[in-house]
Amino acid sequence: YKTFVGPFSGTKFWMFCEAFIRKAAGMGRASTLPDPDHYEKVNAFCDVLIVGAGPAGIAAALSAGRKGDNVILVEQDRALGGSLLSEPAGAPSDDWLGQAHAELNDLPNVRVLTRTTAFGAYDCEVFGLVERVQDHVFAPALGKPRQRYWIVRTNRVVLATGAIERPMIFAGNDVPGVMLTSGVRSYLNRYAVLAGERIVVATNNDSAYTTAIELANADANVTICDLRHEIPAQLGEIAENVGIDLRPGHAVLKAVGGKGVKAAFIAPVTPEGKATGKSARIACDLVAASGGWAPTLHLWSQRFGKPLYAKELDAFLPPAEKGAFTCVGSLIGSPSLRESLSQGHRAGGGTGKEPALFGRADFWGRNLMPVAVITEADGSTPGKAFVDFQHDVKLADIDQAHLEGYVAVEHLKRYTTSGMAADQGKTSNLNALARMAELRGLTIPSVGTTTFRPPYTPVTVGTIVGHDHGLNFRPTRLSTIHGWHEENGAEMIDAGMWLRPWYYPAMGENINDAYVREAAHVREHVGIVDVSTLGKIAVQGPDAAEFLNRVYVNGFKTLPVGKLRYGVMLREDGFVFDDGATARLGDNDYFMTTTTANAAKVLARAEYLLQTTWRDLKVHVTSVTDQWAAIAIAGPKSRSVLCDLTGTDLGNDTLPNNHFTHVKIAGVACRLHRMSYSGELAYELYAPAKRGRTIWETLIAVDASYQLKPYGLEAMGTLRIEKGHIAGSEIEGRTTLKDLGLEGLASGKKPFVGSVLRKRPVLEDAMRPSLVGLEIAGDIGARAGSLLYGLNAPAKGHGEGWVSAVTYSPSLKKNIALALLSRGPQRFGETIQVVDFVGNQRMKAKVVSHHFFDPEGHRQNG
């Protein structure tokens, strides 16, 4: 990056190089094909969640299960046992493991999940687990998931996650055939595989000797290079008795080989890991390294933050108890198998006899020499020495970070990428910190450690998604009239979670033909549209009027029963939140409507205000969206249609604008609101949801002389744009009342949500974009999102505004748009540029009032 960006600043040379660099780094391309597998998602609850089924975890599960607790035991391996699985065949632990496994399976209150990883620990003792159900199966069974995502809520947590062996840092430590001693031991005892015949074991602690002795007993030629100059006498004696070449005070300086290890250069070293003498070449085919142990504290750290450093173990440890968490075994540096079993037994709540003891006593790398970095006398390495094997972070990269000032642990992590991504510092973290501490002349705890975050190991996106994709991505909401729309050929479109009629095509029509025809028909005759998706909220209680008066910018206290009023809500920061009409059904009973998109948000906001801010108000808010079907009837003949069907006089004197009345259609009691979203004489009809289709079909079957036809969402948008009404594309979180030309609605006689912050100077700036109409020149319409520029201004930057909604107007016979333009109303008559960077088009437009159609309102008031 420094090579290709710094010297070429201001050019696109880096963009050219990036593709080659990513390819060289092994960055692949994500497939665009659907995931062929399927996944499950499960919620579970338990008294005790035990993560890790090693000796301590099994002991905890047995004691908790015997006590009657509901237990979930999680193990990422295919089998229970943890470190005991690497014991030689026939070890005393085998019998205990078999008996423990059988008892756990027999306990009805214990669930054992193998091949399952706890990847995340969250607040309130919520854990995320991934169970690999069929990843290991050669021919996966149909009907079974590939993986299963468990969301577990528990009262108590026992972490028995063990410890991960640390590698040694020396030149060539990435050559195939350089392994951790724990891995070599697993191959030997668990799978009967001898990983090498001539083996060099590099270590700084006691734990590697068990592996070395077992390798020697398997007829391998073993040399131990131990950094420590003094080795426990008993270990040294046993090693020499089985023919091991023991070299105290020595270390592997370099591993040599191409496709595999050929030799190792070893040398005497100081207690600081610096070579002091001439190196010797030893022919070998395997280097087994053990630089100590790092507790697997990721889950604990995800929940609680940074752990404490234990100098005697050269490791960071969590406390044994914190909150609902209990940590046991090698996770907290337990010195022996005896102690691990005892800790697990107590953590599970056991008070009786502790587990039987067996086998070896040493469970942790005792007598550790806290050095894992081997260098020449001058601190250099005779070749590349890797700290992070996943991201290819070398010792030299740590040194370079120090040189450039990236010495804080979080800076070190991001600058070098050591411990990032899937590794999360499992093998690299402590060695990187140790090197930085050495360079800074500080101790490791003074340098600190980084923060761990979920997931502990990679989790497929499919597992998190589960069944929530495709049509199941979110619930699909359908109005009770939906069946009629489908049966009559409507093309449907997603509108939030709703599926709504987009347009009703006649023979051979595309969407452009259909919506223009539908909109023109409404202007000339009468049309109906399904608006059941509008948010509907019942606001009830003795303080309902006061509540509405506070949430709307305009006054609602004086609204009489039988009337409805258009209102606008603001957020606390003064920006427009939502709009809609609210009808007063009774003294303490209101019927609020919201936009389809914001229905849930408005309800949540109302509940929040009543529960936290205005707790003194006696008000209930209830969503009744699904209880009411809603149909809008618009057009010059709409009144005649309704008078015919209801047998009621609906003239201006009987039902003026912004009033409602109760009527019956086809024997169904309905509420009829007179209000218009289209600019035409229009009404909204509310009926019980289960009778919505009946009302709709009755309207459709009205006398043919009325020429009543349905229209869809696209035509409805055209009608509202012609009239200049705002919708979601204008109420998008960045606009104010003044921007939308609605500042006259705001009452100066009362406070309301947002009333103070809406007057901030930046929101009163005359240069802010405000709502205008655009008449587009030519036959090609604009695209929503296009940017606006002065006619002769260069089309650069963010422009002077943007287009919010576009349509072809059948009434005006031209392409029009709504837009937000800086100093908008002052620029009526000006010609500007509309630039569509996506479609690579430019066009001219005349700035006009956003009230294109019937600005005086004669038609809707007729």
N, C-alpha and C positions, 0 to 999 in steps of 0.2 A: 504494500500500500504506500509506504513512504517512497519507494522507488518510482512508482508510476503516477503518484498524485502530486507530491511536493514540487518536483521539477517541472511538471506540466500543468500547474494550477491555471484554471480558467479555460482549459481545453477539454475536449471529450476523449482524450487519450486513455484515461482510466476506464471509461465505459467500453472502449475497444478491447482493452487488456482483460477486463473482468471476466468475460466469458471463458477465455483460455485458462485463467487462474482457477476459476471454479471447477473447470473440467479436470485440471491437473490435480486439484485437491480432492477429487473423488465425489464432488457434489453431483448427485443424480437428479433426474427429472421425475417429479411426481406424476403418476399415471392419471390420465383424465377419464379412465374407464371406471364404472361403478365397482365398488368392493364386492367381490363374488361371495364373500362369507356373510353370515349373519351373527348377531350378538344378542346377549340378554342383559337386562338390568334388574337387580334384586335389592330390595331393602330388607335389612335384618336388624334385630335388637337382641342384646344379651346383657347379662350381669357382668361378665368378665370376658374381655377380648385379650387373648394371649397371642402375641406376635413372635414367632420363632419356636420351632419344635425340636430344639436341642435338649440336653439333659435338664436344664433349668426350666424351660418352657413345658416340657412333658411333666415334670414334677408339679408345676403350678396347675396344669390342667387336671391332673389326677386329684390333687387336694381340693380344688374348687369343685370338680365334678362330684366327688364323694360327698361334699358338703351339701350338694343339691343346687348349686348355682347353675344358671343357664350359661354355658361356656361355648365360645368359638375359638378354636385353636388353628392358627394360620401358619403354614409352612410353604416357602417358595420351592423347596425341593419336591421330588416325587415321593420321598419317603421321610418318615420321622426319624430323628436321631441327631441331626446336626453334626457336630464333630465326631460323635460316636460312629457314624457311618464310615469314617476313615480308619477305624480300628482294624487290626488284622482279623481275619476270619477265625471264628471260634473264641473270640475274646469274651470275658465274663459279661460285658455289656450286652452281648447279643440276646441272652436269655431275658435280661431285664427289659430290653426294647420290645421283644416279642410279647411279653406279658403286659407291658404298659399299653402297647398298641391294641391288644385284644380287649383290655379293660375299657379303654377309651371308646372303642367301637360299641361296647355293650352298654355304656352309660347313655340313656336316652336324652339326657340334658346336655350332652357334649357333641358339638359338631366339629369334625376335623376337615379342614380344607387344605389338601396338598396341591402342589403346582399353583399356589396362590400367593401373590405378592401384595403386601400392604404398602401402597405407594404414597399415601398421603394421610397426614394427621391434621385435623381441623378443629375449630372451636367446638366446645360443648361435647368433646369426646366423640366426634364423628370421624370415621375412617373410610378411605377409599381402598378397595381391594380389587385385584384383577385375578380371576381364576382362568387358567389356560386349559380349557376343557378338551380341545381336540388338536392343539398345536403339535402334539407328539404322535398323532395317529396317522399312519401311512395312507389309509383310505377313510377319510372322515365320514361318519354316519350322517345320513340325511335327517333333518329335523333336530339335530343337536347344534348348539352354537359353537363357534370357534373359541370364543372367550366369553366370560361372564363378569359383569361389573357389579360388585357388591358395595352398597352403601350401608355401613354398619354404625349403629348408635349403641353406645355401651355405657355402663355405670362406672366400671373400673377397667384399667388397662395394665397388663403386665407385658413389658418389653423384654424379650429374651432373644434379642436379635444378634447376639454374638459379636465377633470381631473379625476384621479382615486383615490378612497378613500384608505387611508393607514390603515393597520391593527394595532392593539395594540399588543405589545409583552409581553406575560405573560405565565406562566406555563400552559400547557394543551391547548394552543391556536389552536392546530390541531385536537381537539376532534370534531367529527361530531356534528353540532349544534352551533359551533362558527362561526359567519358570520359577514360580513361587514354590517353596518347599511343601506348603499345604496342598497345592495342586498335584505335585509329584506323589505325595502320600495317598491322595484320593485315587489316582490312577493305579497305584500299586495295590492297595488293600481293598478298594471298592470294585475295581474293574479288572484286577489281575494283569495290569499292564506295567511293565518295567520301562519307564520313559527313557532310560539310557543305561549304558553298560559301564562307561567310564564317567564318573560324576564328580563334579566339584560342588560342594555345598558352601555357600558364602553366608555368614550369619554374624549377628552381634548379640545373640541371646540363647537361652537354653532350649527353646522349643524345637529348633531345627535338628537337635541331636536325636530325637525320637525317629524322625524321618531317615536320618543318615544311618542309624543303626539298623532299621528295618530294610533299607536298601542294601546294606552290607550283608544282612542275613539272606537276601534274595540273590546273592552272588554278584552284586555290582561292585566295581572297584571305586571306592569312595575316598575323596580327600575333603577334609573340612578346613576352610579358611575362616578362622574366628578372629574378629577384630580385637577381642579382649585378650589381654596378655595373661590374665589369670582366669583359669577355667575351673569350675567346681571339680574337685578331685574325683568324685564318684562318676561324673559324666565322662571325664577324660579316661578313666580306667575302663569303663564299659566300652567306649569307642575303640580304644586300642585293642581290647580283647577280641573284638570282631573283625580286626584287621583294617580299621580305618586309619588313613594317614592324617594325623591331627597336626595342624599348624596354627598354634596360638599367635596372636599379634600379627596375623596376615590377612590380606583381603584380595579379592579379585579386582585387578586394576583395569582389565579389558577382556571382553569375550571376542573371539575371532571366528568368522565363518560367513558363508553366503546364505545358502538355503538351509543351513543348520550349523550348530556350533562345532568347530573343529578343535579349538584349543582355548585355554584361558591363560592370561598373564597374571601371575600373582606376585605380591610384593609385601615385605614387612611394612607396617604402618604405625603411625603415632596414635595415641588415644583419640586424636582429632580426625583420624581418617586420612592423613597425609602419608604418601609413600616415603619411606626413608632410605631404602636401599634399591639395589638392582632387581628388576623384575625377572621372574623365571617363567618359562613357557611350559604348561602342562597340557598334554593332549587329552581331550575329553569330548564327549558328545552331548553333555548336558551340564548346565549350571543351574543349581537350585539355590534360590536366594531367600533369605528371611531377614528383613530389617526391623523386626518387631511387629507389633499388632496395633491396629486402630479400631477401637470399638465402633460398631455400626450404630451410631447415635443419630442418624438422619431424621427418623420419625420424631424422636424427642426434640431435636433442634427445630424441626418445622413448627412444633407447637410452642416451644418455650424460648427459643433463641440460642445463645451461645453457651457452651459448657465450660467446665473448669479444667485446667491443666494439672495432670498428675505427674510430677517430675520423676518419681521412681519407676513409672511405666512408660515415660516419654509419650504420653497420649492424653487426649482430651476425654474426660469422662462426664457423664450426667450424674446428678445426685441419685441416690437409691430411691428416694420418694419425693414426689412433687405433685400436688393436686391429686388427681385421680390416677396418676401414673406411678407404677412401681417398676424399677429397673433391676434386673437380676443377671447373674452369670457373668460371662466375660465382657458383657456390655459395661459393667462397672468394675472391671478388673479383678473379678473373683480369682483368688490365687489357686484354687484347687477344684477338682470335680466334687469333692465332699461339700465344699462351701456352696458351689453352684446348685447342687441338689437341695441343700438346706434352704437356700434363699428362695428357690422356686416353690418349695413346699410351703414356706411361710407366706409368700406373696399370694398363693392361691387360697389362703385362709385356713390352711391345715394347722391343727393344734395337736394332733395325735402323733403316732410314731412316724419318724422321718423315713425317707426312702432308704432301702438297703444300699450299702456302699460296695463298690466293686472296682477292680482294675487300678489304673494308675492314679496317682495323687496330683501330679503337676498338670495344670490345665492352661496356664498362661506362660508366656516366655519370661521366665524369671531371670534375675541377674543381668538385665538388659543394659548394654552400653549404648547410650542415645546418640549413635552416629550411623547414618545409612548412606552418606555421600562419600565416595572414595575418589580421591584426586591425586595428582602428582604433588610434589612438595610445594610447588608454586601455586597450587589451587586449580590448575587446569586439568583437563582430562585428555588422554591420548586418543581422542575420537569422540563421536557424538554419544552423549549420555542423556537418556530420556527420563524425564520426570513424570510427564503425563503421556501414556501410551496411546490414548485415544486421539488426542489433538496434536500429537507429535511435538509436545513442548519439551525443549531440551534444557539442560542445566544452563547453557549459555543464554537462553532466553530469559531465565530468571535473573542472571547477571546483567543482561541488557536492560531489563525493567528497572533494576536498581540504579544503573548508570543514568537512566533517563528520568529518574525521580518517581517512578511508580512503585513506591515502597509500602503504601498502605495495602492491607491484604485484599480489599475489594478492588482496588486499582490493579494490583498485581494479577488478580484472577481475570479481569477483563482485558488487560493489555496482552497477557500471554495466552489466555483461554485455558489456563491450567485449572482443572476441577470444574469446568463448565459442562453443559449439555448432559448427556446420558451418564457420564462417569460420576458427576457430582462429588468429585474429590475422594472417591472410595480408596483408591490406591495412591493417588498423587498428592493429596492435600498436605499431609504432615511433612512430607519430604520437601515440598515447595516452601512451606513455612520455615522449616529448619534452615534451608539455604538462605532465605531472606534474613532470618534472624542472625545467621553467621555473618552475612555481608554488612548488616547494620550494627553488629556488635551488641546485640540484645539477646534476651532469652525468648524462647518460643511464646510463652504466655504474654510477654510484652508486645510481641508482634501481633498476637491474636489469631483468630480463625475466621473463616468466612461463614456466611449464613447458608444453610441448606434450605431448599425449597422443593415442593412436590413437582413432578413425581420422582420417587426414589429410583425407579427404573422406567424406561420408556413405556408408554401406554399407547396403544393404537387408537386413532381417532374413532374408528368403528366401535371400539369397546365403550367409550364415553357416550357415543351417540345411541348405541343400542338399537331399539326399534324406531327411534325418533328421526326418521329420514324419509325422503319421498313424501308420499301423502300423509305419513305419520309424523312428519317433522313437527307439526303443531296441530291441535284440534281444528277440524274444518267445521265452521258454523254455517248452517243452512237456515234460511227463513222457511216458514211453513208454506210459502208459495213456491218454493224451489222446484218442486215436482212439475208444476205447470210450465215453468220457464223451460225446463229440459224437454218436456213433451212437445213444446211448440217451437223448438229449434233455436233457442237462445244460445249464443256463444257466451260462455261464462268467463269471468276473470276474478283473480284473487284480490280481495280488498281487506287487507289485514288477515284475520282468520276467517272472514266471510267469503263465500263464493257467491258472486253477484252477476246478474245478466249484464253483459257488456253491450250487446246489440242483438237485434232480431233480424237476421239477413233475409231479404226476399230472394227470389231465384236469381242466382248469378251475381249477387252483390258481395262486395268486400266491405271491410269495416268503414272505409271512407264514404262509400256510397250509402251505407245503411245509416250511419249516425246523422249525416246531412239530411237524409230523407226524414228520419224520425224527428229531428229538431224542427224542421220546417213544418211537419205535420202538426206538432204541438202548437206552433205559432198560428196556424191557420184553423185548426179544428180543436181536438182535445186528445190528451194522452195520459196514460197512467204509468207510474214507475214504483217498483217495490223499494221502500225505504225502511223496511223493518230493521235494518242494520244500525240505524241511528241509536246512540246510547240513550237509555231511558232510565231515569232515577226518580224514585219517589222520595220527596223531602217532606217529612211530617213532624209535627210537634209544635208546642206553644211558641217556640222561638224560631220557627222555620223562616218567617219573614226576615227576622234580624240576621239569620245566617246567610240567606241569599243576598241581603243588602251588603254584606261584608265580602262575599266572594265575587260578586259582579261589580263592574265599574259604575254601572248606572243604578238608579234607585229601584228597589223592589218592595219597599215597605208599604207603599201606597197602591200597589197593584190590586185592583178590585177582583173579587171572585167573578169568574166568567171571562176574564181577559187573559191574554198571554203577552209576553214581552220578549223581544230579542235582547240578549245580554252578552257581554264579553268578559272573560276572566283573564287576569294577569297572573304571572308568577310573582314571587316576592321580589325578583330583581327588576320588575317593571316591564318585562316582555310579555306579549300576548300568549296566552296559554290555550284558550279554547273559546268557542262561541256556540250559541244555540238559543232556543226559545224555551221559556218556562211559563207554564199555565198555572193559574191559581184555581184549584178545584174546590177548595173550601177554605174556611178561615185559617186552618192549620195544616192544610194539605196542598202540596204543589207537585206538579209533574214537569220535571226538567228533561230537556233533550240536549244531547251533546253530539259532536262529530263522531262518526263511526270509529275513526282512528284513535280518538282520545277517550273513549267511553270508560275504559278500565282506569286510566290515569286520573280522570276527573273524580271517579268514585273513590279511588285510593286517596286522592288529595283531600276530599271532603272528610273522609274518615279520619285522616291524620289530623286535620285542623280541629275536629270535634273532640278527639281523644287527647290532644296535647296542648293546643293553643287556646281553644275556647271551650274548656271543660264545663263552664257554667251554663252553656246553652243546652236547652232541652230539645234535642233534635235527633231524629233517626233518618239515616239515608240508606236506601235499599235499591239495588239494581232490579229493574223490572223490564229490562230489554227483551228477555225471552218470554215475557208474559203478554206482550202486545205485538200484533202485526200492524205494520204501518204502510199506507199507500198514499202517494201524492197524486192528485188529479189536477192537471194544468191545461190551460188553453181557453180560448174565448167561449167555448161551449161547456166548460166544466160546471158552471152553476146550473145550467139547464139539465145536464145529466143527473146531478145530485137531487135537484128538485123533483125530477121525474121518479127517481128511485126511492126517495124518502117521503114524498108527498108533503114536503115542508117548504114553506117560503124561506128562501135563503138570500133575499135581497139585501142591499146595503143597510137598510134600516133594521132588518131582522138580525143579520149576522155581518157586522162591519169588519173591516180589516183588524187582525190581531184580537179576535174574539173566538170563542168556541161554543158549541152547542151539542146536545145529545140527540142522536137520530137512530133510526132503525133501518137496516138494509137487509133484505131477505130474512127478516125476523130476528136479526142479530143486533143487539144494542151496541152502538158505536159512539165514539166521541169525534166530532168534526171540528178541526182547527182551520180557521181561515188565515193562511199565510202563504207567501210565495218565495220560492227559491229561484224561479225561472224568469221572473219579470212579467209573467202572465197572471191573469185571474186564476188563482190556484187555492187548493185546499189540501189538508193532510187528514186522512181518515185513520183512526186508531180503533182496532177491533181485537177481541181476545185472540191470542195467537192461534189456537186450534181452529178458529173459524176464519182465519185469514184467507185461505184459498177460496172459501165459499164467497166471501165478499169480492175477491178479485174476479172470479168467474162470473159473478152477477154483473159487475161493471163491464166486463168484456162482452157480455150478452145483451147489453143495452141496445135500444133501437138503432138500427143500422144508419139512420139518418144523421146520427151524431158523429159517425166515422171515428169512434174511439179506438185507439190502438195503443199497445204498450211501447214504451221506449226504454233504452238501457242507460248504463252508466256514462257511456261516451256522449250520448245526446244530452244527458243531464248536465254534463260538464260544459258542453257548448252553450246551453241555455244560460248557465250561471256566469260564464265568461262574457257573453253578450250583455248581460245585465250588470256585470261588474261586481258580483258578490265574491267574497273571499272564501277560501277553502284551505285544505291542508297544505297546499303548495305555497300559500302566502303566510299561513300561521305555522312557520317552520322553526320557531324558537329564537329568531334573531330580529323579529319585527315588533314595533311598538304601535300603540294606538295612533300616534301621529303619522308613522310610516304608512299606515293603512287608511288614513283619512277618517279615522274614527274617534279623534280626540274629543269631538263634541259630545260623545256619549258619556264621558267621565263626569261624574257628579263632583261638584266642589263643596258639597254640604256634608259629606260623610267620608270617613276613612274606609279603605277597602284594601284587599291584598294587592300589594305593589304600588299603592298610591303615593308613597314617598319616593321610592327609588326610580319610578318612571320619570321623575323630574330631574334626574341627574343631567348635568350640562351636556355630557356626551350623547345622551339620548334626545336632547333638544336641539342638537346641532342642525342648522339649516342645510348642511351638505349631505345629510343622511339620505340614502335611497328611500323614495316613497312611491306609493302605488300610482301607476299610470296605465293607460291603454296604448297599444301600438297598432297602427295599421301598416301591415307589411306590403311593400311594393312587390309586384310580380306575382307569378302563379305558384311559387314555392313557399310553403309556410316555414316559420321559424321552428326551432327545437327548444323545448323547455331546458333551461340551464345555459342557454347561449348568453354571452356577455355583451354588454352595451358600451359603445364608444362614440365620442363626437364624430361628426361626419368626416372631418379631415384629420382626426387624431390617429396616431399609430395604434394598432391593435396589439398592445402589450400590457402585461400585468393583469390586475383583476378588473379593470374597466371601471365604468361609472355606475354599473348596476347589472341586473340579470333578468332574464325572462323566466317568469314563474309558471305560466300556463298558456297554451296555444290551441287554436282551433281554426277551422274554416267556418265563417259565419254565413249561413244561408239567408239570414235577414239582410245583411250588408253586402253579400256577394263578394266577399274578400277574406283574405287571411288576416286574423287579428290575434292579439296576445295581451295578456296582463304581464306587467313587469314592475320591478322596483328600480327606480332611476334616481340618481342624485339630483336634488332640487326639482323633482318631477313636475309638480303642478306649475312651476314657473316656466316650464319649457314646452307647454302646449303649442303645437304648430311647428316645432323644430324637427328637422330630419336628422336621424342618427344612424349609426351603423349597428347592425346585429351580426355578431360573429359567432359562428358555430365551429369551434375548434375540433369537435369530434367528427362532424360530417364535412369539415373543410369547406364551409360555405360562408359567404358574406352577402348580406342584403341590406337594403335601406328600409327604414320604417319612419313613419310620422308619429310624433308623440301627441296623444289626444287624451281626453278624459276616459277613465276606465268604465264609465257608464255609457257603453256603446248604444244600447237599445232602450228606447223609451225612458230617457233620463228623468222625465217629469213624473213617471209612475202612473200614467193614465190607464194603462191596460190592467195592471194588477189592482188598481183601485176602482175599476169599472163596475 
